[in-house]
Amino acid sequence: MTTSPSPATASASSSNGESLASLPRWRQWLLGACNTARHLGATLNWRRDPDYEQRMNAKLTEIEQIKARPKQIEKETEQL
């Protein structure tokens, strides 16, 4: 009777059949993070924040106003 060599442990695989060890390190980490989040009952929310651009534009305008304020104060001081 002959026996064929077989792996002692089964390797973890992803949904497309690749073994976990053959995946890039970042992909292994992401898979682990998703599994952890799923285990904890959390879901990853990848939806875009619709107000992000509006808030960023408001902040940029505020920064420009803050930068211009010392010049404005200097002009007012000269006028006095």
Distance bins in CASP14 RR format, pairs under 12 A and 6 or more apart:
PFRMAT RR
TARGET T0000
AUTHOR 0000-0000-0000
RMODE 2
METHOD distances of the structure
MODEL  1
7 19 0 0 0 0 0 1 0 0 0 0 0
7 21 0 0 0 0 0 1 0 0 0 0 0
9 19 0 0 0 0 0 1 0 0 0 0 0
9 20 0 0 0 0 0 1 0 0 0 0 0
9 21 0 0 0 0 0 1 0 0 0 0 0
10 19 0 0 0 0 1 0 0 0 0 0 0
10 20 0 0 0 0 0 1 0 0 0 0 0
11 17 0 0 0 0 1 0 0 0 0 0 0
11 18 0 0 0 0 1 0 0 0 0 0 0
11 19 1 0 1 0 0 0 0 0 0 0 0
11 20 1 0 0 1 0 0 0 0 0 0 0
11 21 1 0 0 1 0 0 0 0 0 0 0
11 22 0 0 0 0 1 0 0 0 0 0 0
11 23 0 0 0 0 0 1 0 0 0 0 0
12 18 0 0 0 0 1 0 0 0 0 0 0
12 19 1 0 0 1 0 0 0 0 0 0 0
12 20 1 0 1 0 0 0 0 0 0 0 0
12 21 0 0 0 0 1 0 0 0 0 0 0
12 22 0 0 0 0 0 1 0 0 0 0 0
12 23 0 0 0 0 1 0 0 0 0 0 0
12 28 0 0 0 0 1 0 0 0 0 0 0
12 31 0 0 0 0 1 0 0 0 0 0 0
12 32 0 0 0 0 0 1 0 0 0 0 0
12 35 0 0 0 0 1 0 0 0 0 0 0
13 19 1 0 1 0 0 0 0 0 0 0 0
13 20 1 0 0 1 0 0 0 0 0 0 0
13 21 0 0 0 0 1 0 0 0 0 0 0
13 22 0 0 0 0 1 0 0 0 0 0 0
13 23 0 0 0 0 1 0 0 0 0 0 0
13 31 0 0 0 0 0 1 0 0 0 0 0
14 20 1 0 0 1 0 0 0 0 0 0 0
14 21 0 0 0 0 0 1 0 0 0 0 0
14 22 0 0 0 0 1 0 0 0 0 0 0
14 23 1 0 0 1 0 0 0 0 0 0 0
14 24 0 0 0 0 0 1 0 0 0 0 0
14 27 0 0 0 0 1 0 0 0 0 0 0
14 28 0 0 0 0 1 0 0 0 0 0 0
14 30 0 0 0 0 0 1 0 0 0 0 0
14 31 1 0 0 1 0 0 0 0 0 0 0
14 32 0 0 0 0 0 1 0 0 0 0 0
14 34 0 0 0 0 0 1 0 0 0 0 0
14 35 0 0 0 0 0 1 0 0 0 0 0
15 23 0 0 0 0 0 1 0 0 0 0 0
15 31 0 0 0 0 1 0 0 0 0 0 0
15 34 0 0 0 0 0 1 0 0 0 0 0
16 22 0 0 0 0 0 1 0 0 0 0 0
16 23 0 0 0 0 0 1 0 0 0 0 0
16 27 0 0 0 0 0 1 0 0 0 0 0
16 31 0 0 0 0 0 1 0 0 0 0 0
17 23 0 0 0 0 0 1 0 0 0 0 0
18 24 0 0 0 0 0 1 0 0 0 0 0
18 27 0 0 0 0 1 0 0 0 0 0 0
18 28 0 0 0 0 0 1 0 0 0 0 0
18 31 0 0 0 0 0 1 0 0 0 0 0
19 27 0 0 0 0 0 1 0 0 0 0 0
19 28 0 0 0 0 0 1 0 0 0 0 0
19 31 0 0 0 0 0 1 0 0 0 0 0
20 27 0 0 0 0 1 0 0 0 0 0 0
20 28 1 0 0 1 0 0 0 0 0 0 0
20 29 0 0 0 0 0 1 0 0 0 0 0
20 30 0 0 0 0 0 1 0 0 0 0 0
20 31 1 0 0 1 0 0 0 0 0 0 0
20 32 0 0 0 0 1 0 0 0 0 0 0
20 35 0 0 0 0 0 1 0 0 0 0 0
21 27 0 0 0 0 0 1 0 0 0 0 0
21 28 0 0 0 0 1 0 0 0 0 0 0
21 31 0 0 0 0 0 1 0 0 0 0 0
22 28 0 0 0 0 1 0 0 0 0 0 0
23 29 0 0 0 0 1 0 0 0 0 0 0
23 30 0 0 0 0 1 0 0 0 0 0 0
23 31 1 0 0 1 0 0 0 0 0 0 0
23 32 0 0 0 0 0 1 0 0 0 0 0
24 30 0 0 0 0 1 0 0 0 0 0 0
24 31 0 0 0 0 0 1 0 0 0 0 0
25 31 0 0 0 0 0 1 0 0 0 0 0
25 32 0 0 0 0 0 1 0 0 0 0 0
26 32 0 0 0 0 0 1 0 0 0 0 0
26 33 0 0 0 0 0 1 0 0 0 0 0
27 33 0 0 0 0 0 1 0 0 0 0 0
27 34 0 0 0 0 0 1 0 0 0 0 0
28 34 0 0 0 0 0 1 0 0 0 0 0
28 35 0 0 0 0 0 1 0 0 0 0 0
29 35 0 0 0 0 0 1 0 0 0 0 0
29 36 0 0 0 0 0 1 0 0 0 0 0
30 36 0 0 0 0 0 1 0 0 0 0 0
30 37 0 0 0 0 0 1 0 0 0 0 0
30 44 0 0 0 0 1 0 0 0 0 0 0
31 37 0 0 0 0 0 1 0 0 0 0 0
31 38 0 0 0 0 0 1 0 0 0 0 0
32 38 0 0 0 0 1 0 0 0 0 0 0
32 39 0 0 0 0 1 0 0 0 0 0 0
32 40 0 0 0 0 0 1 0 0 0 0 0
33 39 0 0 0 0 0 1 0 0 0 0 0
33 40 0 0 0 0 0 1 0 0 0 0 0
33 42 0 0 0 0 0 1 0 0 0 0 0
33 44 0 0 0 0 1 0 0 0 0 0 0
34 40 0 0 0 0 0 1 0 0 0 0 0
34 41 0 0 0 0 0 1 0 0 0 0 0
34 42 0 0 0 0 1 0 0 0 0 0 0
34 43 0 0 0 0 1 0 0 0 0 0 0
34 44 1 0 0 1 0 0 0 0 0 0 0
34 46 0 0 0 0 0 1 0 0 0 0 0
35 41 0 0 0 0 0 1 0 0 0 0 0
35 42 0 0 0 0 0 1 0 0 0 0 0
35 44 0 0 0 0 0 1 0 0 0 0 0
36 42 0 0 0 0 1 0 0 0 0 0 0
36 44 0 0 0 0 0 1 0 0 0 0 0
37 43 1 0 0 1 0 0 0 0 0 0 0
37 44 1 0 0 1 0 0 0 0 0 0 0
37 45 0 0 0 0 0 1 0 0 0 0 0
38 44 0 0 0 0 1 0 0 0 0 0 0
49 55 0 0 0 0 1 0 0 0 0 0 0
49 56 0 0 0 0 0 1 0 0 0 0 0
51 57 0 0 0 0 0 1 0 0 0 0 0
51 58 0 0 0 0 1 0 0 0 0 0 0
51 59 0 0 0 0 0 1 0 0 0 0 0
52 58 0 0 0 0 0 1 0 0 0 0 0
52 59 0 0 0 0 0 1 0 0 0 0 0
53 59 0 0 0 0 0 1 0 0 0 0 0
53 60 0 0 0 0 0 1 0 0 0 0 0
54 60 0 0 0 0 0 1 0 0 0 0 0
54 61 0 0 0 0 0 1 0 0 0 0 0
55 61 0 0 0 0 0 1 0 0 0 0 0
55 62 0 0 0 0 0 1 0 0 0 0 0
56 62 0 0 0 0 0 1 0 0 0 0 0
56 63 0 0 0 0 0 1 0 0 0 0 0
57 63 0 0 0 0 0 1 0 0 0 0 0
57 64 0 0 0 0 0 1 0 0 0 0 0
58 64 0 0 0 0 0 1 0 0 0 0 0
58 65 0 0 0 0 0 1 0 0 0 0 0
59 65 0 0 0 0 0 1 0 0 0 0 0
59 66 0 0 0 0 0 1 0 0 0 0 0
60 66 0 0 0 0 0 1 0 0 0 0 0
60 67 0 0 0 0 0 1 0 0 0 0 0
61 67 0 0 0 0 0 1 0 0 0 0 0
61 68 0 0 0 0 0 1 0 0 0 0 0
62 68 0 0 0 0 0 1 0 0 0 0 0
62 69 0 0 0 0 0 1 0 0 0 0 0
63 69 0 0 0 0 0 1 0 0 0 0 0
64 71 0 0 0 0 0 1 0 0 0 0 0
64 72 0 0 0 0 0 1 0 0 0 0 0
65 71 0 0 0 0 0 1 0 0 0 0 0
65 72 0 0 0 0 1 0 0 0 0 0 0
66 72 0 0 0 0 0 1 0 0 0 0 0
66 73 0 0 0 0 0 1 0 0 0 0 0
68 74 0 0 0 0 0 1 0 0 0 0 0
68 75 0 0 0 0 0 1 0 0 0 0 0
69 75 0 0 0 0 0 1 0 0 0 0 0
69 76 0 0 0 0 0 1 0 0 0 0 0
70 76 0 0 0 0 0 1 0 0 0 0 0
70 77 0 0 0 0 0 1 0 0 0 0 0
71 77 0 0 0 0 0 1 0 0 0 0 0
71 78 0 0 0 0 0 1 0 0 0 0 0
72 78 0 0 0 0 0 1 0 0 0 0 0
72 79 0 0 0 0 0 1 0 0 0 0 0
73 79 0 0 0 0 0 1 0 0 0 0 0
73 80 0 0 0 0 0 1 0 0 0 0 0
74 80 0 0 0 0 0 1 0 0 0 0 0
END
